[in-house]
Amino acid sequence: MQTSQFMRAGRRSAKRARGSRGGLRFAPCGKCNSHESEMLQKRIGLALVTSTLATACGSTRAETANGEVSSPATPATAHTLPEGTLMELALDQQLAAATSHTGDSFSATVANPVISLSGRPTVPAGAHVWGHVSGATSSSSATSLTVLVLDFDSLTYARRRYPFAANITSADVRKQGSASSFESVRSGAAGAVLSSADKTRVLRGAGLGAVPGTAISLGRSGDNGVLPAGSRLSVQTTQSVMLR
């Protein structure tokens, strides 16, 4: 008798298990997207805090856009700009996802000279770096992010042009209050450099494919985040260049 009861109970459990497999309930897509967006912003905010703390502590390592950490390099001579060189740039014009479009060119001025081990300047202050916008997204909801993807092309000074490739390691994103006033963006994600995985996720969500360059979060909808003219970009070179 007990054996028969156990068998009937087992059959009922199996039916319930099959029913649950065939009728799994999923949260509405909007809720999934909202949760994913919140998790993404938490990761980006944590990355921004980590980057800020590393800078404040005088860290000797820089995190690239791909999430890789590499040690900075110092030019051995004035004729070589090695991979890993850290540079400070100042944007020559304002960049914003609302007004910047894929393919738009931009330039930045080298703020501080790059000094070689020999004591001679490898790249002088005032040199120019040229690049282009390789991707831009506008936030479609209050929880989604606005992202700008920037890629570098060349370095010019002393009437010469050299190839230039670098990752942006930090950016000074501001909130545009009016035509001429800016303030710090309060969004924890603003100014963060996205990892390769987060960059792919955001661009895919905006219907864009893979693009080269560093993705910078400008914050959420309503933040009006921009990179004003004169704002600083910290970069680390990703290729060695011979300078004449």
N, C-alpha and C positions, 0 to 999 in steps of 0.2 A: 504493500500500500504506500509506504513512504517512498519507495523507489519510483512508483508511478507519479506521485505528486512532484517529486524532484524533476522528472522528465518533462511534465507539463509546464512547470515553472521555467525550465531551461528553454523550452520552445517559445514561451511568451517573451523571455528576455532577448532571444535571437531575433524575433519579429520586431521588437522595439528597437534593437540595434540597427536592423536593416532600414527601418523607417527613419531613424535619425540620420543615417547616412544619405538617404535619398531626399531628406527635407531639411538640410542644414540651413540655418538662417544667417544671412549676412547683413551687416549694418548697411544702411543706404549709402550710395556712392559719395554723396555730399559729406556725410559724417566721416567716411574713411579719408576723403581728401582733406577735411578740416583737421583731423587727428594727425595725418601725415605732415601737414603744413606746420602744426604746432611742434611736432617732434623735430622737424627740420630747423625751425627757428631756435629751438632750445640748443641743438647741436651747434648752429652757427653762432649763437650768443656765447656758448662755452668756448668755442674756438677764438672768438674775439677777446674774451677775458683772458684766456691763456696767452694770446699774442701780446696783449697789453702788459701782463705781468712779466713776460719774458723780456719785453723792451725795458720795463722799469727796473728789472734786476740786472740789466746789462748782459743779457744772454749772448753767448758767442755762436749761437746757432739760429738759422732762419728757416721757417717753414714755408715750403713752396705751395703753389696752388693745388698740387696733387697730393698734399698732405705729407710729402716727404720732407725730412729734416736734413739739411746739409750744412757743413761748416763753411763760413765765409772764407774767401781767398783774397790775398793781397797781391797786387801785381809785383812781379820780381823786378821788372824794368819799366821804363816809360813807354816801351814799344809793344807791350802785350797787355790786353785786358782779359784776364783769365775767367773761366767759368766759375761762378760762385761769388763774384765781386758784388759787394753791397753798395748801392747808390741811392741818393736822395734827389728826387725830382720835384719840380713845382709846375703844375699844369699851366699852360699858356691861355687856355680858354675853359669855359664851364662845360661840363658834361652831365647830362641827365637822360634817363631812359625815355622821358616824354619828348625830348627834342633831339636826341642823338639817334641816328639810324645806322643800320648795318652798312659798312663801307665808308662811313664818314671818317675823315682824317683828323688827327689831333697831334699836338706837339707839347713837349714839356722841356723845361730848362734844368740843367744839372745845377743843383743848389750848392753843393759842396764839392770841391775838387777831389778826385781819386788820386791818392798819393802812393807811389811805388815804394818798395823797400829801399831803393837807392835815394829816396827823398825827393825825387823829381815828380811832377804831376803827370799822371798817365792820361787822365781826362780832366780838362780844366773846368772850373765853375763857369757857367755861361754857355757851355756846349748844349746842343739841342738833340733831343730824342724824338723820333717821329713814330707814330703808330696809327692804328685804325680801330674803329668799333667793329668787332666781329660778331656781336650779338647783343640784343636788348629785349627785355621783357617788361611789360607793364602789369601791375598787380590787378587781377580781375575781381578780387574780393578783399574784405578787411583783414583776412588772415594770410593771404598770399604775399609773396615777396616781389619787389621790383629789383631786377638784376641787370647790370651792365657788364659786358665782356669786352676787355681791352687786350689788344695784341700789339707788340712792338715790331718795327720794321728796320729802322736805321738810326745811326748816331752821326751827327755832323759837327765839325768844328775845324777851324783853320782851312776853310774852303775844301774840305775833304769829307766824303761820305763813306761810312762803314756799316756793314750789317750789324744788327743789334737784336738780340733776343733775351728776354728776361721775364721772370715771374714777379708779380706784385705781391709783396708780403704784408703791406698795410696801406690803408687809404683813409683820408680825412673826409668823411661824408658829413655834409651839413644839411640842415633843413632851410629851405628857401622861404623866408617869411614875406618878403616883398621883392621888388625888382633889384634892390641893392642891399638887403639885410639878410643875414644868415645866423642860425643858431644851431647848437648841437642837437642831433637827432636823438630822442630818448629811447627809441626802439633798440632793444638789446642786440638785434641782428644787424643793424645798420653799420656799414663800414667793414663788415667781416669779409674775408676772402674765403670763398666757398671751396671745399674740397672737390676733387675730381668727381666723386660719386654724387655729391649734392648738386654740383654744377650740371651734370648729366640729367639728374632728376628734375631740376627746375626747368631746364631748356626743353626737355621732353614734354613736361606738363604744359609748356607754352606752344607746343607744336613745332619746335625747332630741333634740328639735328645737331650732331657734334660739330663744334667750332673751336678753333684754336684760341688761346689767350686765357687771361685770368678773369674769373667771374667775381664781381664785387656786389654785395648786397647793399641796396640803397634804402632798405627798410620796407615797411608795409604801406598799404594804401593809406593816404592821408599824411604820411610823413613828409612828402615832397622832398625826398632826399636827392641831393645833387653833389657833384664834385666841383666846387667853385674854382674859378680861375685863381691861381696862386696857391691852391691847396696842395699838400704834400703827398707824394707817392713814394713809399719805400720799395725798392726793387732789388732783385738778385739776378745777375746774369746767368743764362743757361747755356752759353756757348763762348768759346775763346775766340778772340779777334786779334789779329796782328795789326798794329797801328804804325803808320809811316811817319 
